[in-house]
Amino acid sequence: MFVIAAVATTLLVAYSMTWFRSKIKLGGKHVIITGGSEGLGFSLAKEFCMKGSHVTIIARTKSKLDQAIVELQELALPEVRFQALTADVTQYEQMQAVVQEAEASFGPCDFMVCNAGATHPGFTGYSAYAPTKYAVRGLADTLRNELQGTGVHVSIGFPADMDTPCYKGEELIKVARGFVHGIEQGRYHLPSPDIGQDWFIMDGTASWSPRRLAQSPCDQKANTTSSYWQDPGLETDIHGVNRVPYRDQGWNFWNWENHRIHYVQAGSSGPPIVLVHGFGASAYHWRYNIIELAKKHRVFAVDLLGFGWSDKALVDYSSNIWSDQIAAFIKEVVNDGPVVLAGNSLGGYNSLATAARYPDLVKGVVLLNGAGRIEDVQTAVEAPVAAGLSSTEKEVLAAIDPADFSDAGHTASGMTRQNSASRTNSSSQSSASQTAAPLTKSSKEQTSFLQQVLSPLATIAKRVAVYGSFVLTKQPSRVKQVLQQVYIDKTNVDDDLVKSIIRAAEDPNAAEVFYRVIGGNSGVTGGGASVNQLLNKLDNKMPMLLLWGDLDPWIGPGSAARVKKYYPKADRVGIQAGHCPHDEKPAEVDRILVEWADKL
């Protein structure tokens, strides 16, 4: 099925993209090519290498693979990595092993290219051979439907007749160049730049959008949402509580704006719930909630761009980037809205922003100690932050969520961290839940901690400070220490949680992303819509639940009271927990969340 032979060649291509919406950047992508030691497979390997992709070629004959590697070394860019692995594609165990080995070396696969020989319809003498190749088309169509919503797109390329051991046709390099060019351009029917005729089709018939996928007449509803996804798994922690086990490779991936976005999915039926993590955390932070919520709901926990297993993209983290991502995720992956959208800390702000900007996609929003700048009023008394830490250490608390937030919060998506004068003057107060009458205060006076520390610094000095903060924060002992400061019950501050945070911080781009998010490019120190503005857009019509850890030392109950003041429709439920009530008191949070969602 995957060996190049005969008159024409069919390319069965699987890649992490729901459909082409714009040009694709191939640099740094991992491409796995079967039949990659010679013929079209090897020509494709050369083209991808010259585009900056990391390439794994798979074939049966080691000697041919060795020769292919020698040639690739002469062509590839200095930063490109490539490898050759031996396997027979007809042997499932071998293929499973080599793909795992390939991903262990170069990371998750972005493009899988499988080569199969094919013939023209009705080609004399191939009555037995040709039908087997028609099966490739059927396989692609079936896989395309089965993988709907998983972020994996399946397509077939039908190039022109080409040079093979059995046939004299177009030069392989021209065919390969057209194939790679088609992927880059996001086009599936394109004229040949060399031959002057339409010779290459990437066949995505009726399936480039998952909303247009063919459906089974006997089960149309089943195909309106994802049918196949990586099950999150199940384990029991040392206290006998069920949760999602940690997986270093992550779970599911989806392509958004040419960025690889990670998510966890569970549950086969019920109204959808989308969970959004806080700053520095990931979808894994919902490990105790996913399993329980999935008993009555379809559950999706998504990693924001720049965090968790999602790409650490070097982009401008503007005020709307994450709400745009969440909205696209609901439309393209969940594909069954409107949803209940729940977020913790930064995720709370972004859930609110998504509901305000895309109200048709959200039927209810849940804020779990949601961050965000609240203008004009403030709580007079909140507990001090991280007493005893140096200014640099306080600054880096943001690395694990949400770090030195005042009651008004922190913004990576334009969310501004407000440092209230009352907090800086309340070090003698001991009650995190104590509140006082609201005080008026101009937005100019609401200066964040980062502004106070970093605004006097030049750009270079600021970058050094932030990078230094990041290096300090990502140490395992430091991560655990800060987590323990915001968890009142520290039972669930375990090695797996720390590992999930450290893993993201080890990405080569992580420090720069951290700088861009909190160092000015994201609007952390002043930009973005305030919570007030977002609430006003909802016009007191959207159902809202303020599910608050009332013992949070950073975003205490005063913040929930202010949101309730501006948005009377909101339901308010307090829990005796810290900043991450969903992970600290998961059973209580799950029960409250399900009961509230079921009433919508």
URLIN-V7008 format. One record per residue. N is the residue number from 0. SS is DSSP state (2 for helix, 1 for strand, 0 for the rest). OMEGA is omega in degrees with one decimal (999 if undefined). Layout:
n->(N/N)
ss->(SS/SS)
omega->(OMEGA/OMEGA)
This chain:
n->(0/1/2/3/4/5/6/7/8/9/10/11/12/13/14/15/16/17/18/19/20/21/22/23/24/25/26/27/28/29/30/31/32/33/34/35/36/37/38/39/40/41/42/43/44/45/46/47/48/49/50/51/52/53/54/55/56/57/58/59/60/61/62/63/64/65/66/67/68/69/70/71/72/73/74/75/76/77/78/79/80/81/82/83/84/85/86/87/88/89/90/91/92/93/94/95/96/97/98/99/100/101/102/103/104/105/106/107/108/109/110/111/112/113/114/115/116/117/118/119/120/121/122/123/124/125/126/127/128/129/130/131/132/133/134/135/136/137/138/139/140/141/142/143/144/145/146/147/148/149/150/151/152/153/154/155/156/157/158/159/160/161/162/163/164/165/166/167/168/169/170/171/172/173/174/175/176/177/178/179/180/181/182/183/184/185/186/187/188/189/190/191/192/193/194/195/196/197/198/199/200/201/202/203/204/205/206/207/208/209/210/211/212/213/214/215/216/217/218/219/220/221/222/223/224/225/226/227/228/229/230/231/232/233/234/235/236/237/238/239/240/241/242/243/244/245/246/247/248/249/250/251/252/253/254/255/256/257/258/259/260/261/262/263/264/265/266/267/268/269/270/271/272/273/274/275/276/277/278/279/280/281/282/283/284/285/286/287/288/289/290/291/292/293/294/295/296/297/298/299/300/301/302/303/304/305/306/307/308/309/310/311/312/313/314/315/316/317/318/319/320/321/322/323/324/325/326/327/328/329/330/331/332/333/334/335/336/337/338/339/340/341/342/343/344/345/346/347/348/349/350/351/352/353/354/355/356/357/358/359/360/361/362/363/364/365/366/367/368/369/370/371/372/373/374/375/376/377/378/379/380/381/382/383/384/385/386/387/388/389/390/391/392/393/394/395/396/397/398/399/400/401/402/403/404/405/406/407/408/409/410/411/412/413/414/415/416/417/418/419/420/421/422/423/424/425/426/427/428/429/430/431/432/433/434/435/436/437/438/439/440/441/442/443/444/445/446/447/448/449/450/451/452/453/454/455/456/457/458/459/460/461/462/463/464/465/466/467/468/469/470/471/472/473/474/475/476/477/478/479/480/481/482/483/484/485/486/487/488/489/490/491/492/493/494/495/496/497/498/499/500/501/502/503/504/505/506/507/508/509/510/511/512/513/514/515/516/517/518/519/520/521/522/523/524/525/526/527/528/529/530/531/532/533/534/535/536/537/538/539/540/541/542/543/544/545/546/547/548/549/550/551/552/553/554/555/556/557/558/559/560/561/562/563/564/565/566/567/568/569/570/571/572/573/574/575/576/577/578/579/580/581/582/583/584/585/586/587/588/589/590/591/592/593/594/595/596/597/598/599)
ss->(0/0/0/0/0/0/0/1/1/1/1/1/1/1/1/0/0/0/0/0/0/0/0/0/0/0/0/0/0/1/1/1/1/1/0/0/0/0/2/2/2/2/2/2/2/2/2/2/2/2/0/0/0/1/1/1/1/1/1/0/0/2/2/2/2/2/2/2/2/2/2/2/2/2/2/0/0/0/0/0/0/1/1/1/1/1/0/0/0/0/0/2/2/2/2/2/2/2/2/2/2/2/2/2/2/2/0/0/0/0/1/1/1/1/1/1/1/1/0/0/0/0/0/0/0/0/0/0/2/2/2/2/2/2/2/2/2/2/2/2/2/2/2/2/2/2/0/0/0/0/0/0/1/1/1/1/1/1/0/0/0/1/0/1/0/0/1/0/0/1/0/2/2/2/2/2/2/2/2/2/2/2/2/2/2/0/0/0/1/1/1/0/0/0/0/0/0/1/1/1/1/1/1/0/0/0/0/0/0/2/2/2/0/0/0/0/0/0/0/0/2/2/2/2/0/0/0/0/0/0/1/0/0/0/1/1/0/0/0/0/0/1/1/0/0/0/0/0/0/0/0/1/1/1/1/1/0/0/1/1/1/1/1/1/1/1/0/0/0/0/0/1/1/1/1/1/0/0/0/0/0/0/2/2/2/2/2/2/2/2/2/2/2/0/0/0/0/1/1/1/1/1/0/0/0/0/0/0/0/0/0/0/0/0/0/0/0/0/0/0/2/2/2/2/2/2/2/2/2/2/2/2/2/2/0/0/0/0/1/1/1/1/1/1/0/2/2/2/2/2/2/2/2/2/2/2/2/0/2/2/2/1/1/1/1/1/1/1/0/0/0/0/0/0/0/1/1/1/0/0/0/0/0/0/0/0/0/0/0/0/2/2/2/2/2/2/2/2/2/0/0/0/0/0/0/1/0/0/1/0/0/0/0/0/0/0/0/0/0/0/2/2/2/2/0/0/0/0/0/0/0/0/0/0/0/0/0/0/1/1/1/0/2/2/2/0/0/0/2/2/2/2/2/2/0/0/0/0/2/2/2/2/2/2/2/2/2/2/2/2/2/2/2/0/0/2/2/2/2/2/2/2/2/2/2/2/0/0/0/2/2/2/0/0/2/2/2/2/2/2/2/2/2/2/2/0/0/0/0/2/2/2/2/2/2/2/2/2/0/0/0/0/0/0/0/0/0/0/0/0/2/2/2/2/2/2/2/2/0/0/0/0/1/1/1/1/1/1/1/0/0/0/0/0/0/0/2/2/2/2/2/2/2/2/2/2/0/0/0/0/1/1/1/1/1/0/0/0/0/0/2/2/2/2/0/2/2/2/2/2/2/2/2/2/2/2/2/2/0/0)
omega->(-173.8/-175.9/178.3/178.4/172.6/-164.1/179.1/-177.8/174.2/177.9/175.2/-170.9/173.8/-179.7/-172.8/177.9/-179.0/168.4/-179.1/173.8/-178.5/-178.5/-175.7/174.3/-175.6/-179.4/178.4/178.5/178.7/-178.7/175.4/-175.9/173.4/-175.2/-169.9/-176.7/-178.3/175.3/-177.0/179.9/179.2/177.7/175.9/178.8/179.8/-179.2/179.2/178.5/-178.8/175.6/178.2/178.5/171.7/-167.4/169.9/175.6/-177.2/176.8/-176.7/-170.6/-175.4/-177.7/178.2/177.1/179.2/179.1/178.8/-179.9/178.2/-179.8/178.5/178.8/-179.5/-174.0/-167.9/173.7/-176.1/-176.1/-176.3/175.0/177.3/-178.0/177.8/-179.9/-176.6/177.5/173.4/-173.6/177.4/-178.7/-173.9/-176.6/178.7/-178.9/177.8/-178.8/-176.7/177.3/176.5/178.6/-180.0/-178.6/176.0/-178.2/-171.0/-178.5/-177.2/-178.7/175.3/179.1/173.2/-178.3/-179.1/-176.6/176.8/177.4/177.9/178.8/172.3/176.5/175.3/-178.6/-173.2/175.8/-176.6/-175.6/176.9/-174.7/-172.8/-178.8/179.7/179.4/171.1/-179.2/178.8/177.0/178.8/178.3/-179.4/-180.0/-179.5/178.5/-179.4/179.4/-178.5/-176.2/178.3/175.4/-178.3/-175.0/177.8/178.5/-179.4/178.9/177.4/173.0/175.8/179.2/178.0/173.9/-175.3/178.3/172.9/176.9/-176.2/-169.9/177.4/-178.8/-178.8/178.2/-177.6/-175.8/177.9/178.4/179.8/-179.2/178.3/179.1/-178.7/177.6/179.3/178.1/-179.6/-175.4/-177.9/-177.8/-178.9/172.6/-170.9/177.8/177.9/176.2/-176.0/-171.0/176.4/176.2/177.9/-172.8/-174.5/179.0/167.3/-167.8/175.3/-172.3/173.9/-175.9/179.5/169.3/-179.7/178.4/-177.8/-179.4/176.7/-177.8/176.0/-179.0/-177.5/-179.3/-177.2/-177.9/-177.7/-176.4/176.9/177.1/-177.4/179.8/-175.9/176.8/-179.4/178.2/-176.7/-178.3/-178.1/172.5/175.8/-178.4/-173.8/178.9/178.1/-178.3/179.3/176.9/175.0/177.7/177.9/176.4/-175.0/-178.6/-179.6/-174.4/-175.1/-179.4/-177.8/-179.5/177.3/179.4/179.8/176.4/-179.2/-176.5/-176.3/174.4/174.3/-178.3/178.2/178.6/-176.7/-178.2/178.8/179.4/-175.9/172.2/177.8/-176.6/-176.5/-175.6/178.4/-175.4/178.4/-179.1/-176.4/176.9/-179.0/-179.8/176.5/-173.2/-178.7/-175.7/-173.4/-175.4/-176.6/-179.1/-177.1/178.2/-178.4/-174.8/164.3/-170.5/178.3/173.6/-171.6/172.7/175.3/175.4/-179.5/-175.6/176.0/179.9/178.0/-179.6/172.4/-171.9/177.2/-178.0/174.7/-179.2/-178.2/-170.1/-175.4/-169.6/-175.4/176.2/173.5/179.6/-178.1/179.4/178.5/178.7/179.4/-177.3/-170.2/-176.7/178.3/172.5/-177.0/-176.0/0.0/-172.8/163.6/-175.0/-176.6/-178.8/178.1/174.6/176.6/177.0/175.4/177.7/-177.7/173.7/177.9/179.9/178.5/179.3/-179.1/-176.3/-178.5/-173.3/-179.8/-177.9/-172.1/177.4/177.0/-178.3/-178.6/177.9/174.7/-176.5/-176.9/177.9/176.6/-178.6/174.8/-172.8/168.0/178.4/177.5/175.4/-174.4/-174.6/169.5/-177.7/178.4/-175.8/168.6/-178.7/176.9/179.7/174.3/-179.9/178.9/179.5/177.6/-178.6/-173.9/176.7/179.5/-178.2/-178.4/173.6/-6.6/170.6/176.0/172.7/165.0/178.2/-176.4/166.7/-173.7/-173.5/164.9/177.0/-176.9/-178.1/-174.9/177.7/-176.1/178.4/-175.3/178.8/-178.5/-178.4/-178.8/-178.9/-173.8/-176.1/179.8/179.9/-176.7/-176.1/179.3/-175.6/-176.8/178.8/178.1/-177.2/178.9/177.8/176.5/-179.0/-178.6/-179.2/179.2/-178.4/-176.8/-175.7/-176.8/177.3/-179.8/178.1/-178.7/-175.7/-167.9/-174.9/178.4/-174.7/172.4/-175.8/-177.8/179.9/179.5/179.2/179.2/-178.9/-178.0/178.2/178.0/177.0/-178.3/-179.7/178.7/-173.1/-171.5/175.8/-175.6/-178.5/-179.7/177.9/-178.5/-179.5/-177.4/175.0/-178.9/177.6/-176.1/172.2/177.1/171.6/-170.8/-175.6/-173.6/172.4/-173.3/-175.4/-179.3/178.1/177.8/-179.3/-178.9/178.3/-179.1/-177.7/-180.0/-177.5/-179.6/178.4/-178.3/-178.7/-170.8/-178.4/179.7/176.2/178.3/179.5/-177.6/-178.8/-175.0/-174.8/175.2/-174.6/-176.1/-174.8/-178.8/-174.3/174.9/-173.8/174.7/-179.6/175.2/176.0/178.4/-178.1/179.9/178.6/179.1/178.9/179.1/173.3/177.2/-179.6/-178.1/174.0/-177.2/175.8/174.3/-176.4/-162.1/167.5/-170.8/179.3/180.0/179.6/-176.0/179.1/-170.6/-176.6/176.4/178.4/178.1/179.7/179.7/176.4/179.3/178.9/-178.8/-174.4/-174.2/-178.5/-174.4/170.0/-176.6/176.4/179.1/179.4/177.9/-177.6/-179.4/-170.8/-176.8/-174.6/-178.7/-179.7/-179.1/179.3/-171.8/-177.5/-180.0/178.9/-179.4/-178.8/-178.5/-178.0/-179.2/-179.7/-179.8/-178.5/-178.2/180.0/-175.5/999)
